[in-house]
Amino acid sequence: MELTRFSWANWSSSLQKTWRKTWRGFDGWLLFFPALLLGTGVLTIYSTRPTGEEWKAQLLTGILGIIWVLLLARFPYERLLRWQWVIFAGVCLLLGSVLFTGNSVKGAQRWIEVAGLQLQPSEFAKVGMIVVLAAFMHKYPVRVFPQIWGVLAVLAVPFGLVFKQPDLGTALVFGAIGLGMLYWGGAKLAWLLLLVSPLVSAILYSLWLPGWILWVIVAGILAWASLEWRLPSLIVALVLNLVSGGLGQTLWNLLKPYQQQRLLIFLDPGQDPLGSGYHIIQSEIAIGAGGLWGRGLFQGTQTQLNFIPEQHTDFIFSALGEEWGFIGGIVLLLCFLGLLCRLVIVANNARDDFGSLIAIGVFTMLLFQLVVNIGMTIGLAPVTGIPLPFITFGRSFLITCFTAIGLVESVAAYSRDKLVFPE
């Protein structure tokens, strides 16, 4: 009996030491917040479609995603450096294949069928490009303005392929990821403003002429103050922004008719209240009806009577706002805030630029999608089809989010102050 007790004690102690050694660097909060958001999403999907299978699929995919995070946490992220261009080629081939073999849904060719499942390659491409851009800027840090063009050249191919599908929302996510990683990687904020200044000029010229004139002046000041060759930079910035003002119609014609309609409806949903503006109007009604505490789960009239189309996907925040109210929305935002703060902490503690840039790339991806998705449900952003991270129903999107978290968990585990897992 004494021998049995002694052996059990030794085994238990050994097991605890092994557990602590194996998971000592694991960031529990970094997984806690996504898991909490996943549960919120599953419950909301169930409320919007109680007789459907979507909530079950979301729950199963989420469980697999959490397991995937635990596996990725043990993977040394630095090994991805040697696969940078293989990943880039894979992303481009996958996005390119959609244009030839993809299935068209609602006028957009974004999905491919694998084993009977509809997958969206552009979602997986987000994480792939975060890794590619992080590796590129790790090897070629941005120290002067011309080095930005190398990063943009790498991003241009997948951006163009996604825009061609057409998927303007995901293309904007690619752009946001690139700008966020450039800023973290050493680019000055003034440089990034100069990059987007021609686009801003094209928009302002069509909407508000005094604002366009003011912006052209601001762009010139930024070029003079932040670039090395002051006078030539000033002239180039002024010319580009002046010319871009007249290109607004050209850029407008590049958009598909339904994309143009979305932008027009964003400015005035009332011009087509039973058509293109219906989503936004009903969404605002639902969120407003939620009041402070919400109507209660399964009690939202707009939600339960299906007044809001796509309420388990793009407009899921509308259902959440009606049934959970203002307080529920604030709690949801606090969960996202906690997750975003953990990502910044991991980025600050990473032992190299590669890991730090991966964490910031994921931070930018989640933040941009959060802001745009909630913005479009309350009428502050155009309807672009950008999903709400961990909440919106979608297998490809959910796996993409958990893959991103798994890579950041690996960065956390191999941080500069502790090398936890054995190589």
N, C-alpha and C positions, 0 to 999 in steps of 0.2 A: 504493500500500500504506500509506504514511504517513497519507494522508487517510482511508483506511478505518479504521485503528486509532484515529485521533483522533476520528472520528465515533462509533465504537463506545464509546469511553471517555466521551464527552460524553453519549451516550444512556444508558449505564449509570448515570452519576452523576445524571442528571436523574431516572431511574426510582427510584433510591434515595431522593432528596430527596422526590419525590412520595409514595412509600410511607411515609416517616417522617412527613411532614406529614399524610397522610390518616389513619394509624392510631396516631399518637403518643399519643393519650389512651385507646386501647383497653386495657381491663383483661384481659390474657391469662389471669391466674389465675381470673378470674370465668367464663371459658369452659372452662378446663382441667378444673376439678373436675366440672362437669356432663358434659363429654365422657367423663371417666374413669368416672363413675357410670353413664353410658349404656352404655359397653362392658361394665361389670360386669353390668348388667341384662340385656343381650342374651345374654351368656354363660350367665347363670343360667337365663334363659327357655329357651335352647337345651338346657340340661341337663335341664330339667323336661319339655320337649316336643320332643324331637329330631326327631320325624317330622312335626311341625306346621309351619305357616307363620307362627306368631306371632313368632318371633325375627327372621325376615326383615322382617316388617311393622314391628317395633320398630326395627330397624336403619335401614330406609329412612326412617321417620318421624323418627328421630333425626338423620340426615344432613340432611334438609330443615329440621329445627329449628335445626341449627347454622348453616346458610345464612341462615335467617330472623333469627338473632341478629346476624349480620354486617350484614344490611340494616338492622335496627332500630338498630344502634349508630350509624349515620350519620343517623338521624332526630332532629331537635331535639325532645326530649320536651316542651319548654315549649309547643309548638303544641297539645298535648292540652288545655291549659287552656280554650281557647275551645270545645272540643267536650265539655265536662264533662257537660252535661245531655243532649246527643245520645247519648253513650255510656250514660248512666243509662237513658234511654228504650229504647235498644236492648237493654240487659241485661234490663229488665223485660218487654219484648215477647217476647224470646227465651225467657225462663223461663216466661212466661205461655202461650206457644204449645205448650210441652211438655204442659201440663195438658189440652189439647184435641186435639193431633195426635200426641203422643208415643207411642212403643211401650212396652208394659209388659213388663218382664222380672223374674221372681221377685217379683211383687207390687209393684214400684216402677215408676212411669212417669217415666223420666228421659232417655230417648233419642229422638232424631229421626233419620230416614233422609235422607241427602243423597247423591245420586249413588251409591246402593248401599252407602254407608258409614254405620255407626251412630255418631252423634256425641252427646256429652253436653254440652248447653249450660251446665249449671251449672259445668263446669270452666272454660270461657271467661269465665263471669260473675265468677269469682274475680279475675282480672286486671282486668276492667272495673271492678269495685267498688274495687279498690285505687287505680286512677286517679281515680275519682269522689271517693272519700273524701279522697285526697291533695289534689285540687283544692279541695274544700270547706274543708278545714282550712287550706289555704294562704290562702284568702280570709277565713275566719272562724276565726282561731286560738283554741284553748281556753285561756282565762285564768281563768275562774270556773266553778264547777260547773254552773250552768244551761246553759252553752253546750254541754255534752255532749249534751243532749237533741236538738239540731239534727243532730248527727252520727248519733245513734241513729235519728232519724226517716228519714234518708236510707237507712240500712242496713236498716230494718225491712221495706220492700217486697220486695226480693230475698230476704231471709232468710225471710219468710213464704211466698213462692212456692216456694222450695227445700224448706222443711219440708213443704209441702203435697204434694209429689210422691209419696211422702215420701222424703226423703233427709236423715236426721238427721245423718249424718257431715259432709256438705258444709255443712249449716246451722251446725254447730259450727265449721267452718273459717271461715265468714263472721264468726261471733261473735269468734273468736280474732283475726282480722285487725283487726276494729274496736277491740278492747281494746288490741292492740299499737300500733296507729297513734295511738289516743287518748293512750296513755302517752308516746309519742315526741313527740306534738304539744302536750304541755304539761299534760295531766291528771295529778293526783297519784295515786300508787298507792292511797292511802286512798279516793279517790273511786271508783276502779274496783272495789275490794273492796266498797264500799257498793252499787254497781250489781248485783253478783252475789250479794250477801248474802241476798236473799229466796229465791233458788234454792237456795243452800247450806242455808238454814234448812229449806226443804221437804224436802230430802234427809236432813239430820241428824235431823229430828224422827221420821222413819220408821225410821232405822237405830240411832241412839244418842242417847237423850234427854239425858243429861248433857252430851254434846258440843253438842247444840242450845242448851241453856241458856247454856253458855259462849260460843257463837258470838253469841247475842243480846246478851250483855254486851259482847263485842268490837265488834260493830257500833255499839252506842251510844257506846262510847269513841271510835271512829273518827269518827263524826258530830260529836261534841263537839269533838274536836281539830282537825278539818280543814275544817269548814264555817263560814261566816261567822255565821249566826244559830244560836248554840250550843244554847240550850235548845229552840227549836222543832225544830231538826235532830235533837237527841237523841230527842225524843218521837216524831217521824215514823219515825226509824230503828228504834226499839224496837217501835212499833206494827206497822210493815211486817213485821218479822221474826217477831213473835209471831203475826200473822195468817197469814203464809206457812207457818208450821209446820203449820197445819191444812189447807193447800191441797195438800199432797203427793199425796193421792189424786186430786185434780182433775187435777194435772199428769200423774200416772201414766196416767189415763184418756185423755189426749190422744195418748199413744203408740199405735202400731199393735201388735197382738198379738205379731208377730215381734220388734219392738223391745223390748217388755217381756220377752220370753223371753231375748233377748240379755243384758239387764241381770241377770236372775236367774241365768243360766248363768255370767256373769262372777263372781258371788259364790260359786257352787258348781258347777263344771263336772261334778262327779261325779253330780249328780242326774239327768243324762240323757247318759251316756257314749257311747251309740251314736246319739244324735240331735243335739240342739242343742249339747251339750258336746263333740262329736267333734272339731271343728276345733281347739279350744283344747288338748285333751288330746294329740292327735297332733302338734300344733305344738311343744308343750313336749317331747315325746318326741324329736322330730327334732333340735331345737336341743341338747338334752342329749346326744344320741348323737354329736353332732359333736365333743365333747371340745375339746381345746386346738387341734389343727391341722386338724380336720375329717377326714371319710372320703375326701375327694378328689372331683374333678369326675366326674360320672356314677357315683359309687360309693355314694351315700346310699341306704340301704335304704328309709327312709320316703319319700324323694323319688322314686326310680326305680320303686317298686312302687305309687305313687299312693295312699299312705295319707292324704295331706293334700289335701283338695279346694281348688281355687282357688290352687294353689301357684305359678302363674305370674302371679297378680294380687294379691289381698289378702294372701296368706300367702307371698309370695315370700321374705321374710326367713327363714322356716323352712327352705326349701330351701338358702338361702345359708348359714345357720348350721350345717346338718348337713354340707354338703360342704366348706365353707371353715373351719368351726370357730370357736372363740373369737377366735383371732388374725385371721381373715378378717373377723369382725364388728367388731373394734376398728379395723382398717384402713378399713373402710367408714365407720364413725363419724368417723374422723379426716378422711376426704375431705369428709364433710358439715360438719365443724367448720371446715375450711379455706374452704369455700364461704360458710358463715354469717359467718365473720370478714371475708371480702371485702365482703359486703353491708353490714356495719356500717361498715367503712372508707369505702365509697362514700357511705353516708348521712351520715357525719361531714364528708366533704369536698364534699358537694353545695353548689352555689352559691345554692340557695334552698330554702325549706321544701317546695315541691312535689316537687322531686327527692328530697330527703331522706326524705320520707314514702313515696314510691314504693318506695325501697330498703328501708325498714323494713317496709312492707306485704308485700313479697316475702319478706323475712327471717321474718316472723311466719308467713306461709302455709307455707313450707317446714319451719320448725322444728316447728310444731304437727303437721303431717302426719307428720313423721319420728317424733316422740315417740309419737303415738297408734298409728301402724302397728306400730312395733316393740313398743310396750307391749302391744298386743292379741295378738301372736304369742307373748309370754312370760307371758301371763296377768295383766298389770298394768293392763290397760285393757279395756273392753268391746269386743266385735267390732262395728265400725261401718262397715266397708267403705271406710275412708280409705286411699288408696294410698300407696306409698313413692315419693317424688319421684325421677324419672329411672330408677327400677329396675322398678317395676310395669309390666306390659304394659297399654297403653291409648293409642290414638292421640290422643284429645282431651286426656287428661291430660298426655301428653308434650309436645304442642304448646303447651299452657298453660304448662308449666314453662319451656320455652325462650322463649316470648313474654315471660314475666316477667323472665328473665335478659337478654333483648335490651333491654328498657326500662331496666333498671339499667345496662347497658353504655352506653346513651345518656346517662344521668345522670353516669356516670363520665367520659365524653368531654367533656361540657359542664360540668365541675366548676368551682368558683369560682376556682381558681388557673390554669386554662388553658381557653381556648375553642378547641378543636382544629379542628372541622370548619367550613368556611365556611357561612354562613347561605344 
